[in-house]
Amino acid sequence: MNEYLGSLVNLRIDGRIAAMRAALKDRRDPVCADETLQYLLFTVRCLRPSHILEIGTAEGLSGAAMLLEEEKARLTTIEIDEERYRRARQNFASFGLEGRVRCIPGDAADVLPALDTGYDLIFLDGPKAQYINYLPELKRLLRAGGVLFADDVLLYGWVDGSVPAPQKRHSLVGRIRDYLAAVTSDEDFITSVLEIGEGVAVSVKRG
């Protein structure tokens, strides 16, 4: 399935971002899968969001890619790790994007309740066990017609049971399953779970 989707979604990623992502992969730093980023940028191109919220800035590369894809967009992004937050700010500045980014250090559980509503796109790529806890605030923050894009919801095949999860990961798997059950059963969302990268759940908020 991934190869088929890759043939359909083939947007050009800025060469600087591609090189930086490759370097992070070599260091085994977490970055979203290439096909996930492609589908995220495809979503950006279709949605043309003015206001994007990202949970899990990491080094700012996914955020920068979204802003480069949609030149009118502004990004609010949250990162709990101080070193990644610092590097992300440097990366946004190197791309000339600092004027379009509000980069917030801290725990998303503390930051989200303080944010105002009206986001067109939310990219959820923070701690997976917290997705279910974040969901009520994310729903509040997302405008009608907006998209909630959650990454890593199948996680190596552990979540759908196609690959047995290690014992120490059972709690994490259960929390992701709780998120999927909640978002797919919520009548205010139309949700598709796609086998892209480690799985994405794309939820459109009904008007």
N, C-alpha and C positions, 0 to 999 in steps of 0.2 A: 504493500500500500504506500509506504513512504516514497519508493522510487516513482510511483505513478503520480503522487502529489507533487514531487519534485519536478516532474516534467511539465506540470501545469503552473506551478508557482516558481518563477525563476527571475526574481527582481535583482537588479544590480546593487550589491552592497559596496559602500565606499571602501576603496582599497586600503585606506589607513585602518579602518575598523576591522577589516578582514585580517590584516597582518597582526593587529593587536590581539584579536581573538585567537589566532593561531599560536601566538606566544603564550597566552594564558593556558591554552590546552596543553602545550608542551610542559608547563609548570604544574599541570593538573589542577589549576584553579577552576572553579565552577563557572561555566558559561552555558547559556542555553544552546541546544543543538542547532546546527546550521539550518535544518529544515524548519525548526521552530521559529527561528528569526525570520526566515523567508515568509512563513505564514503570518507572523506578526506584522511584518511590513506590508504584506498583501492586505491585511485587515486595515492598517493605517491608510493605505492608498484608497481603499473602497469607502472607508468611513469619513476620511478627511477631518479628523478631530481637531478641535481648537484647544481643548484642555485634556491632558493626559496625566494620569496618576500611575506611578510605578511603586510597588512594594518590593524592595530588594534591588537597590541601585547597583550593587557590586562595584565594578570599576567604571560604570557609566556608559558602556559600549552599546547596550541595547537601547538605552535612553537616547544616546546620541544618534543612533541609526534611525530611530523613529522621528526625531526632530529634523534630520536631514531629508527624510522621505516626505515630511509635511512641513513646509517652511513657515506656515502660519501658526503652527502648534506651539503651545507652551507646556512645560513638563514640571510636575511636582513629584519628587522622588525621595524615598525614605530608605536609609541604610543604618543599621545598628552597629556595624563594625567601624571603628574610628579610622583605621588605616585605609580601608576600602573607600570610606567617605572622602578622605583626603585625596586619594588618587583619582576618584571620580570627579571631584571638583577641578583638579588639574587637567583631566582629559576633556571635560566640557569646555574649559578655557582654551585648550589647544585647538579645538574645533570651532572656536568663536561662538559658542552657544551659551556662554554663561548668562547672557542677558535674557535668555528664554527658559532658564532652569531655576527652580527653587529646590535646592538640595537640602534635605532635613536630616540631621543626625538623630538617631534615637530608635526606640522600640515602636514598631508600627501600632502595637496595641495601645500605646500611650498617645501617639500622634494622630491617628485616624479620627478619634472623637472630636478633635479640635479643628478639623478641616471643614470648609464649607462645601456645599453640594454643587453639582453641575459639571462633573467630569464626563467626557464623551467616551473615553477609553480608559480602562484600568487594566494594567499588566501586573498580575499577581505572580511573583517569583521569589517570595521570601521563604521563611521557614515553613515547610510543608505541614507540620503538625499543627500550625496555627491557622491554616486556611479556614477551618470551620469557625474559629473564634472571630476572625476578621469579617466573615460574611455579612453579618447584620450592618456593620458600618459601611462596607463596600456597597451594599445595596442602597443604603441611604445616600451615599455620595454619587452614585451613578445616575445620570439623567435618563429619562425615558428615551428609548431608542439607542442608548449607549451599549457598549460591549465590555463585558468582564472576561478577560482572557487569562486563564489560570494554567501555569506550566507544571510539568512533572506530575500529572495526576494518575499516571499508570505505573510509573517508577519501576523500570526493569521487568515489567510483567508481574510484579508482586501484587499490585492492587486488584487486577482482574483474575488473579489466581493462575495465570498461565505459567508462571515460574514460582516455585515455593519461596516464600520470604524467609530470611534468616530469623531465628527466634527473637533476637534482639531488636528486630525491626517490626515486630507484630504490632506494637502500640502505634508506631508511625503509620503503618498501612491502615490500621483501623481508623485513624484520624482522617486520612485522605478519603477513605470510603465514606466516612461521615459527611465530609464536604460534598462529595459527588451525590450522595443520597439527598442532601439538603438542597443543593442547587438544581438538581434535575426534577425534584418534586415540587419546587416552588412555582406556583402558577404565575408569578410575576416575571418569570424568566422563560425564554426559549433556549434550551441548552443542547449542544452537540459535543460529544466526547470523541476526539479524533486521535488515531494512532500516528501522531506526528512527534518525532523525537521521543521523549519519555512520556508522551501523552499530554494533550491539551484539552481543557474544557472551555468552550467558547459559549458564553451566555449573553443573549440579547435581552435587555430589560424592556418589557412591554410598555406601551404608552398608556 
